Amino acid sequence: MQTLLLDNLLSYLFSGLFSIPTLIILILDIMALYSIWNNKTMSSTAKVIWSAVIFFLPLLGLLLWFFFGKDGK
């Protein structure tokens, strides 16, 4: 009985919405948001804009932040 429950839980967590790539992107997005909000040189407006980009476009926003936003401008 416990094995069946564990199998069902694992199949739910690692299929569809909760796949491994999704979890990796989620973790990287959280790290990017943490970096944005702890950046002392970035204006509040820029922080809000970058946060919205990452929130609404998780993968694209993460890539844009990595290539264009990390310098704090």
Secondary structure, 3 states (H helix, E strand, C coil): CHHHHHHHHHHHHCCHHHCHHHHHHHHHHHHHHHHHHCCCCCCHHHHHHHHHHHHHCHHHHHHHHHHHHCCCC
